[in-house]
Amino acid sequence: MDNIQLRYLFDRTKEADNNTKKGLLNIEVRISGTNKRILISTGIHLFKNQFSDRTH
């Protein structure tokens, strides 16, 4: 069975800044061992300072 990896992608198009423009939050789904990926849009728009890419 293949393993699935999930990753949050924020502002993939690099249009957001801290105060005026918001960026879209996407989820990337990838099957381990392949180059195939699926991007799922969440429809959530955030400012740059509202998203942390750190893993806890």
mmCIF file of the N, C-alpha and C atoms, coordinates in Angstrom:
data_MODEL
# 
_entry.id   MODEL 
# 
loop_
_atom_site.group_PDB 
_atom_site.id 
_atom_site.type_symbol 
_atom_site.label_atom_id 
_atom_site.label_alt_id 
_atom_site.label_comp_id 
_atom_site.label_asym_id 
_atom_site.label_entity_id 
_atom_site.label_seq_id 
_atom_site.pdbx_PDB_ins_code 
_atom_site.Cartn_x 
_atom_site.Cartn_y 
_atom_site.Cartn_z 
_atom_site.occupancy 
_atom_site.B_iso_or_equiv 
_atom_site.pdbx_formal_charge 
_atom_site.auth_seq_id 
_atom_site.auth_comp_id 
_atom_site.auth_asym_id 
_atom_site.auth_atom_id 
_atom_site.pdbx_PDB_model_num 
ATOM 1   N N  . MET A 1 1  ? 0.841   -1.173 0.000  1.00 0.00 ? 1  MET A N  1 
ATOM 2   C CA . MET A 1 1  ? 0.000   0.000  0.000  1.00 0.00 ? 1  MET A CA 1 
ATOM 3   C C  . MET A 1 1  ? 0.896   1.249  0.000  1.00 0.00 ? 1  MET A C  1 
ATOM 4   N N  . ASP A 1 2  ? 0.501   2.248  -0.760 1.00 0.00 ? 2  ASP A N  1 
ATOM 5   C CA . ASP A 1 2  ? 1.271   3.478  -0.871 1.00 0.00 ? 2  ASP A CA 1 
ATOM 6   C C  . ASP A 1 2  ? 0.972   4.410  0.296  1.00 0.00 ? 2  ASP A C  1 
ATOM 7   N N  . ASN A 1 3  ? 1.998   5.142  0.684  1.00 0.00 ? 3  ASN A N  1 
ATOM 8   C CA . ASN A 1 3  ? 1.817   6.151  1.719  1.00 0.00 ? 3  ASN A CA 1 
ATOM 9   C C  . ASN A 1 3  ? 1.442   7.467  1.091  1.00 0.00 ? 3  ASN A C  1 
ATOM 10  N N  . ILE A 1 4  ? 0.611   8.218  1.768  1.00 0.00 ? 4  ILE A N  1 
ATOM 11  C CA . ILE A 1 4  ? 0.164   9.521  1.277  1.00 0.00 ? 4  ILE A CA 1 
ATOM 12  C C  . ILE A 1 4  ? 0.766   10.602 2.163  1.00 0.00 ? 4  ILE A C  1 
ATOM 13  N N  . GLN A 1 5  ? 1.297   11.635 1.528  1.00 0.00 ? 5  GLN A N  1 
ATOM 14  C CA . GLN A 1 5  ? 1.851   12.765 2.259  1.00 0.00 ? 5  GLN A CA 1 
ATOM 15  C C  . GLN A 1 5  ? 0.963   13.973 2.032  1.00 0.00 ? 5  GLN A C  1 
ATOM 16  N N  . LEU A 1 6  ? 0.708   14.719 3.098  1.00 0.00 ? 6  LEU A N  1 
ATOM 17  C CA . LEU A 1 6  ? -0.074  15.950 3.024  1.00 0.00 ? 6  LEU A CA 1 
ATOM 18  C C  . LEU A 1 6  ? 0.816   17.115 3.398  1.00 0.00 ? 6  LEU A C  1 
ATOM 19  N N  . ARG A 1 7  ? 0.636   18.227 2.707  1.00 0.00 ? 7  ARG A N  1 
ATOM 20  C CA . ARG A 1 7  ? 1.406   19.424 3.022  1.00 0.00 ? 7  ARG A CA 1 
ATOM 21  C C  . ARG A 1 7  ? 0.526   20.631 2.760  1.00 0.00 ? 7  ARG A C  1 
ATOM 22  N N  . TYR A 1 8  ? 0.599   21.607 3.659  1.00 0.00 ? 8  TYR A N  1 
ATOM 23  C CA . TYR A 1 8  ? -0.120  22.859 3.466  1.00 0.00 ? 8  TYR A CA 1 
ATOM 24  C C  . TYR A 1 8  ? 0.746   23.808 2.654  1.00 0.00 ? 8  TYR A C  1 
ATOM 25  N N  . LEU A 1 9  ? 0.168   24.380 1.624  1.00 0.00 ? 9  LEU A N  1 
ATOM 26  C CA . LEU A 1 9  ? 0.869   25.363 0.800  1.00 0.00 ? 9  LEU A CA 1 
ATOM 27  C C  . LEU A 1 9  ? 0.144   26.691 0.930  1.00 0.00 ? 9  LEU A C  1 
ATOM 28  N N  . PHE A 1 10 ? 0.868   27.688 1.374  1.00 0.00 ? 10 PHE A N  1 
ATOM 29  C CA . PHE A 1 10 ? 0.296   29.011 1.514  1.00 0.00 ? 10 PHE A CA 1 
ATOM 30  C C  . PHE A 1 10 ? 0.857   29.923 0.441  1.00 0.00 ? 10 PHE A C  1 
ATOM 31  N N  . ASP A 1 11 ? -0.006  30.640 -0.233 1.00 0.00 ? 11 ASP A N  1 
ATOM 32  C CA . ASP A 1 11 ? 0.362   31.659 -1.209 1.00 0.00 ? 11 ASP A CA 1 
ATOM 33  C C  . ASP A 1 11 ? 1.317   31.104 -2.254 1.00 0.00 ? 11 ASP A C  1 
ATOM 34  N N  . ARG A 1 12 ? 0.861   30.094 -2.951 1.00 0.00 ? 12 ARG A N  1 
ATOM 35  C CA . ARG A 1 12 ? 1.670   29.428 -3.967 1.00 0.00 ? 12 ARG A CA 1 
ATOM 36  C C  . ARG A 1 12 ? 2.078   30.377 -5.085 1.00 0.00 ? 12 ARG A C  1 
ATOM 37  N N  . THR A 1 13 ? 1.285   31.397 -5.355 1.00 0.00 ? 13 THR A N  1 
ATOM 38  C CA . THR A 1 13 ? 1.576   32.341 -6.440 1.00 0.00 ? 13 THR A CA 1 
ATOM 39  C C  . THR A 1 13 ? 2.359   33.561 -5.961 1.00 0.00 ? 13 THR A C  1 
ATOM 40  N N  . LYS A 1 14 ? 2.681   33.614 -4.669 1.00 0.00 ? 14 LYS A N  1 
ATOM 41  C CA . LYS A 1 14 ? 3.498   34.687 -4.068 1.00 0.00 ? 14 LYS A CA 1 
ATOM 42  C C  . LYS A 1 14 ? 2.891   36.076 -4.256 1.00 0.00 ? 14 LYS A C  1 
ATOM 43  N N  . GLU A 1 15 ? 1.606   36.200 -3.997 1.00 0.00 ? 15 GLU A N  1 
ATOM 44  C CA . GLU A 1 15 ? 0.922   37.485 -4.144 1.00 0.00 ? 15 GLU A CA 1 
ATOM 45  C C  . GLU A 1 15 ? 0.599   38.158 -2.818 1.00 0.00 ? 15 GLU A C  1 
ATOM 46  N N  . ALA A 1 16 ? 0.709   37.451 -1.709 1.00 0.00 ? 16 ALA A N  1 
ATOM 47  C CA . ALA A 1 16 ? 0.294   38.016 -0.418 1.00 0.00 ? 16 ALA A CA 1 
ATOM 48  C C  . ALA A 1 16 ? 1.404   38.857 0.192  1.00 0.00 ? 16 ALA A C  1 
ATOM 49  N N  . ASP A 1 17 ? 0.991   39.872 0.926  1.00 0.00 ? 17 ASP A N  1 
ATOM 50  C CA . ASP A 1 17 ? 1.917   40.595 1.790  1.00 0.00 ? 17 ASP A CA 1 
ATOM 51  C C  . ASP A 1 17 ? 1.294   40.659 3.186  1.00 0.00 ? 17 ASP A C  1 
ATOM 52  N N  . ASN A 1 18 ? 1.963   41.299 4.115  1.00 0.00 ? 18 ASN A N  1 
ATOM 53  C CA . ASN A 1 18 ? 1.522   41.239 5.513  1.00 0.00 ? 18 ASN A CA 1 
ATOM 54  C C  . ASN A 1 18 ? 0.232   41.987 5.807  1.00 0.00 ? 18 ASN A C  1 
ATOM 55  N N  . ASN A 1 19 ? -0.021  43.082 5.120  1.00 0.00 ? 19 ASN A N  1 
ATOM 56  C CA . ASN A 1 19 ? -1.109  43.945 5.572  1.00 0.00 ? 19 ASN A CA 1 
ATOM 57  C C  . ASN A 1 19 ? -2.250  44.152 4.586  1.00 0.00 ? 19 ASN A C  1 
ATOM 58  N N  . THR A 1 20 ? -2.012  44.031 3.286  1.00 0.00 ? 20 THR A N  1 
ATOM 59  C CA . THR A 1 20 ? -3.061  44.424 2.356  1.00 0.00 ? 20 THR A CA 1 
ATOM 60  C C  . THR A 1 20 ? -3.631  43.276 1.526  1.00 0.00 ? 20 THR A C  1 
ATOM 61  N N  . LYS A 1 21 ? -2.813  42.344 1.087  1.00 0.00 ? 21 LYS A N  1 
ATOM 62  C CA . LYS A 1 21 ? -3.306  41.259 0.238  1.00 0.00 ? 21 LYS A CA 1 
ATOM 63  C C  . LYS A 1 21 ? -3.265  39.934 0.974  1.00 0.00 ? 21 LYS A C  1 
ATOM 64  N N  . LYS A 1 22 ? -4.264  39.114 0.719  1.00 0.00 ? 22 LYS A N  1 
ATOM 65  C CA . LYS A 1 22 ? -4.331  37.790 1.323  1.00 0.00 ? 22 LYS A CA 1 
ATOM 66  C C  . LYS A 1 22 ? -3.901  36.737 0.315  1.00 0.00 ? 22 LYS A C  1 
ATOM 67  N N  . GLY A 1 23 ? -3.376  35.624 0.815  1.00 0.00 ? 23 GLY A N  1 
ATOM 68  C CA . GLY A 1 23 ? -2.981  34.498 -0.016 1.00 0.00 ? 23 GLY A CA 1 
ATOM 69  C C  . GLY A 1 23 ? -3.876  33.305 0.247  1.00 0.00 ? 23 GLY A C  1 
ATOM 70  N N  . LEU A 1 24 ? -3.975  32.429 -0.726 1.00 0.00 ? 24 LEU A N  1 
ATOM 71  C CA . LEU A 1 24 ? -4.838  31.262 -0.641 1.00 0.00 ? 24 LEU A CA 1 
ATOM 72  C C  . LEU A 1 24 ? -4.098  30.096 0.009  1.00 0.00 ? 24 LEU A C  1 
ATOM 73  N N  . LEU A 1 25 ? -4.791  29.345 0.853  1.00 0.00 ? 25 LEU A N  1 
ATOM 74  C CA . LEU A 1 25 ? -4.239  28.168 1.506  1.00 0.00 ? 25 LEU A CA 1 
ATOM 75  C C  . LEU A 1 25 ? -4.671  26.937 0.718  1.00 0.00 ? 25 LEU A C  1 
ATOM 76  N N  . ASN A 1 26 ? -3.690  26.158 0.251  1.00 0.00 ? 26 ASN A N  1 
ATOM 77  C CA . ASN A 1 26 ? -3.942  24.930 -0.500 1.00 0.00 ? 26 ASN A CA 1 
ATOM 78  C C  . ASN A 1 26 ? -3.412  23.740 0.276  1.00 0.00 ? 26 ASN A C  1 
ATOM 79  N N  . ILE A 1 27 ? -3.913  22.559 -0.054 1.00 0.00 ? 27 ILE A N  1 
ATOM 80  C CA . ILE A 1 27 ? -3.386  21.309 0.497  1.00 0.00 ? 27 ILE A CA 1 
ATOM 81  C C  . ILE A 1 27 ? -2.811  20.519 -0.666 1.00 0.00 ? 27 ILE A C  1 
ATOM 82  N N  . GLU A 1 28 ? -1.566  20.088 -0.517 1.00 0.00 ? 28 GLU A N  1 
ATOM 83  C CA . GLU A 1 28 ? -0.922  19.255 -1.530 1.00 0.00 ? 28 GLU A CA 1 
ATOM 84  C C  . GLU A 1 28 ? -0.978  17.814 -1.053 1.00 0.00 ? 28 GLU A C  1 
ATOM 85  N N  . VAL A 1 29 ? -1.504  16.921 -1.893 1.00 0.00 ? 29 VAL A N  1 
ATOM 86  C CA . VAL A 1 29 ? -1.568  15.494 -1.594 1.00 0.00 ? 29 VAL A CA 1 
ATOM 87  C C  . VAL A 1 29 ? -0.608  14.805 -2.551 1.00 0.00 ? 29 VAL A C  1 
ATOM 88  N N  . ARG A 1 30 ? 0.314   14.026 -1.985 1.00 0.00 ? 30 ARG A N  1 
ATOM 89  C CA . ARG A 1 30 ? 1.338   13.378 -2.803 1.00 0.00 ? 30 ARG A CA 1 
ATOM 90  C C  . ARG A 1 30 ? 1.455   11.916 -2.386 1.00 0.00 ? 30 ARG A C  1 
ATOM 91  N N  . ILE A 1 31 ? 1.608   11.039 -3.352 1.00 0.00 ? 31 ILE A N  1 
ATOM 92  C CA . ILE A 1 31 ? 1.828   9.623  -3.068 1.00 0.00 ? 31 ILE A CA 1 
ATOM 93  C C  . ILE A 1 31 ? 3.327   9.390  -3.003 1.00 0.00 ? 31 ILE A C  1 
ATOM 94  N N  . SER A 1 32 ? 3.789   8.790  -1.919 1.00 0.00 ? 32 SER A N  1 
ATOM 95  C CA . SER A 1 32 ? 5.216   8.557  -1.724 1.00 0.00 ? 32 SER A CA 1 
ATOM 96  C C  . SER A 1 32 ? 5.784   7.719  -2.861 1.00 0.00 ? 32 SER A C  1 
ATOM 97  N N  . GLY A 1 33 ? 6.957   8.111  -3.331 1.00 0.00 ? 33 GLY A N  1 
ATOM 98  C CA . GLY A 1 33 ? 7.630   7.370  -4.394 1.00 0.00 ? 33 GLY A CA 1 
ATOM 99  C C  . GLY A 1 33 ? 7.243   7.790  -5.791 1.00 0.00 ? 33 GLY A C  1 
ATOM 100 N N  . THR A 1 34 ? 6.349   8.763  -5.935 1.00 0.00 ? 34 THR A N  1 
ATOM 101 C CA . THR A 1 34 ? 5.958   9.239  -7.261 1.00 0.00 ? 34 THR A CA 1 
ATOM 102 C C  . THR A 1 34 ? 6.095   10.749 -7.303 1.00 0.00 ? 34 THR A C  1 
ATOM 103 N N  . ASN A 1 35 ? 6.018   11.286 -8.499 1.00 0.00 ? 35 ASN A N  1 
ATOM 104 C CA . ASN A 1 35 ? 6.053   12.738 -8.675 1.00 0.00 ? 35 ASN A CA 1 
ATOM 105 C C  . ASN A 1 35 ? 4.658   13.329 -8.816 1.00 0.00 ? 35 ASN A C  1 
ATOM 106 N N  . LYS A 1 36 ? 3.635   12.505 -8.745 1.00 0.00 ? 36 LYS A N  1 
ATOM 107 C CA . LYS A 1 36 ? 2.267   12.997 -8.896 1.00 0.00 ? 36 LYS A CA 1 
ATOM 108 C C  . LYS A 1 36 ? 1.830   13.736 -7.654 1.00 0.00 ? 36 LYS A C  1 
ATOM 109 N N  . ARG A 1 37 ? 1.169   14.862 -7.870 1.00 0.00 ? 37 ARG A N  1 
ATOM 110 C CA . ARG A 1 37 ? 0.618   15.615 -6.757 1.00 0.00 ? 37 ARG A CA 1 
ATOM 111 C C  . ARG A 1 37 ? -0.728  16.185 -7.158 1.00 0.00 ? 37 ARG A C  1 
ATOM 112 N N  . ILE A 1 38 ? -1.576  16.358 -6.170 1.00 0.00 ? 38 ILE A N  1 
ATOM 113 C CA . ILE A 1 38 ? -2.889  16.953 -6.367 1.00 0.00 ? 38 ILE A CA 1 
ATOM 114 C C  . ILE A 1 38 ? -2.980  18.146 -5.433 1.00 0.00 ? 38 ILE A C  1 
ATOM 115 N N  . LEU A 1 39 ? -3.395  19.274 -5.964 1.00 0.00 ? 39 LEU A N  1 
ATOM 116 C CA . LEU A 1 39 ? -3.589  20.464 -5.149 1.00 0.00 ? 39 LEU A CA 1 
ATOM 117 C C  . LEU A 1 39 ? -5.077  20.649 -4.900 1.00 0.00 ? 39 LEU A C  1 
ATOM 118 N N  . ILE A 1 40 ? -5.428  20.805 -3.648 1.00 0.00 ? 40 ILE A N  1 
ATOM 119 C CA . ILE A 1 40 ? -6.814  21.003 -3.249 1.00 0.00 ? 40 ILE A CA 1 
ATOM 120 C C  . ILE A 1 40 ? -6.917  22.401 -2.645 1.00 0.00 ? 40 ILE A C  1 
ATOM 121 N N  . SER A 1 41 ? -7.776  23.215 -3.202 1.00 0.00 ? 41 SER A N  1 
ATOM 122 C CA . SER A 1 41 ? -7.976  24.555 -2.676 1.00 0.00 ? 41 SER A CA 1 
ATOM 123 C C  . SER A 1 41 ? -8.933  24.491 -1.498 1.00 0.00 ? 41 SER A C  1 
ATOM 124 N N  . THR A 1 42 ? -8.560  25.157 -0.417 1.00 0.00 ? 42 THR A N  1 
ATOM 125 C CA . THR A 1 42 ? -9.422  25.181 0.763  1.00 0.00 ? 42 THR A CA 1 
ATOM 126 C C  . THR A 1 42 ? -10.422 26.330 0.706  1.00 0.00 ? 42 THR A C  1 
ATOM 127 N N  . GLY A 1 43 ? -10.143 27.320 -0.122 1.00 0.00 ? 43 GLY A N  1 
ATOM 128 C CA . GLY A 1 43 ? -11.000 28.491 -0.187 1.00 0.00 ? 43 GLY A CA 1 
ATOM 129 C C  . GLY A 1 43 ? -10.751 29.468 0.953  1.00 0.00 ? 43 GLY A C  1 
ATOM 130 N N  . ILE A 1 44 ? -9.711  29.216 1.742  1.00 0.00 ? 44 ILE A N  1 
ATOM 131 C CA . ILE A 1 44 ? -9.380  30.068 2.885  1.00 0.00 ? 44 ILE A CA 1 
ATOM 132 C C  . ILE A 1 44 ? -8.296  31.051 2.466  1.00 0.00 ? 44 ILE A C  1 
ATOM 133 N N  . HIS A 1 45 ? -8.548  32.334 2.681  1.00 0.00 ? 45 HIS A N  1 
ATOM 134 C CA . HIS A 1 45 ? -7.571  33.374 2.376  1.00 0.00 ? 45 HIS A CA 1 
ATOM 135 C C  . HIS A 1 45 ? -7.029  33.940 3.687  1.00 0.00 ? 45 HIS A C  1 
ATOM 136 N N  . LEU A 1 46 ? -5.697  34.019 3.787  1.00 0.00 ? 46 LEU A N  1 
ATOM 137 C CA . LEU A 1 46 ? -5.040  34.491 4.999  1.00 0.00 ? 46 LEU A CA 1 
ATOM 138 C C  . LEU A 1 46 ? -4.010  35.553 4.664  1.00 0.00 ? 46 LEU A C  1 
ATOM 139 N N  . PHE A 1 47 ? -3.741  36.420 5.651  1.00 0.00 ? 47 PHE A N  1 
ATOM 140 C CA . PHE A 1 47 ? -2.596  37.306 5.530  1.00 0.00 ? 47 PHE A CA 1 
ATOM 141 C C  . PHE A 1 47 ? -1.330  36.501 5.829  1.00 0.00 ? 47 PHE A C  1 
ATOM 142 N N  . LYS A 1 48 ? -0.200  36.999 5.347  1.00 0.00 ? 48 LYS A N  1 
ATOM 143 C CA . LYS A 1 48 ? 1.065   36.290 5.513  1.00 0.00 ? 48 LYS A CA 1 
ATOM 144 C C  . LYS A 1 48 ? 1.413   36.063 6.978  1.00 0.00 ? 48 LYS A C  1 
ATOM 145 N N  . ASN A 1 49 ? 1.110   37.030 7.839  1.00 0.00 ? 49 ASN A N  1 
ATOM 146 C CA . ASN A 1 49 ? 1.460   36.880 9.251  1.00 0.00 ? 49 ASN A CA 1 
ATOM 147 C C  . ASN A 1 49 ? 0.484   35.980 10.017 1.00 0.00 ? 49 ASN A C  1 
ATOM 148 N N  . GLN A 1 50 ? -0.568  35.480 9.364  1.00 0.00 ? 50 GLN A N  1 
ATOM 149 C CA . GLN A 1 50 ? -1.520  34.577 10.010 1.00 0.00 ? 50 GLN A CA 1 
ATOM 150 C C  . GLN A 1 50 ? -1.175  33.106 9.788  1.00 0.00 ? 50 GLN A C  1 
ATOM 151 N N  . PHE A 1 51 ? -0.187  32.818 8.930  1.00 0.00 ? 51 PHE A N  1 
ATOM 152 C CA . PHE A 1 51 ? 0.162   31.437 8.607  1.00 0.00 ? 51 PHE A CA 1 
ATOM 153 C C  . PHE A 1 51 ? 1.563   31.128 9.101  1.00 0.00 ? 51 PHE A C  1 
ATOM 154 N N  . SER A 1 52 ? 1.710   30.015 9.785  1.00 0.00 ? 52 SER A N  1 
ATOM 155 C CA . SER A 1 52 ? 3.028   29.558 10.230 1.00 0.00 ? 52 SER A CA 1 
ATOM 156 C C  . SER A 1 52 ? 3.287   28.202 9.580  1.00 0.00 ? 52 SER A C  1 
ATOM 157 N N  . ASP A 1 53 ? 4.417   28.051 8.909  1.00 0.00 ? 53 ASP A N  1 
ATOM 158 C CA . ASP A 1 53 ? 4.719   26.776 8.258  1.00 0.00 ? 53 ASP A CA 1 
ATOM 159 C C  . ASP A 1 53 ? 5.524   25.844 9.162  1.00 0.00 ? 53 ASP A C  1 
ATOM 160 N N  . ARG A 1 54 ? 5.670   26.208 10.418 1.00 0.00 ? 54 ARG A N  1 
ATOM 161 C CA . ARG A 1 54 ? 6.379   25.354 11.363 1.00 0.00 ? 54 ARG A CA 1 
ATOM 162 C C  . ARG A 1 54 ? 5.519   24.130 11.684 1.00 0.00 ? 54 ARG A C  1 
ATOM 163 N N  . THR A 1 55 ? 6.166   22.999 11.864 1.00 0.00 ? 55 THR A N  1 
ATOM 164 C CA . THR A 1 55 ? 5.447   21.813 12.314 1.00 0.00 ? 55 THR A CA 1 
ATOM 165 C C  . THR A 1 55 ? 5.571   21.718 13.821 1.00 0.00 ? 55 THR A C  1 
ATOM 166 N N  . HIS A 1 56 ? 4.514   21.348 14.488 1.00 0.00 ? 56 HIS A N  1 
ATOM 167 C CA . HIS A 1 56 ? 4.512   21.305 15.952 1.00 0.00 ? 56 HIS A CA 1 
ATOM 168 C C  . HIS A 1 56 ? 4.569   19.885 16.418 1.00 0.00 ? 56 HIS A C  1 
# 
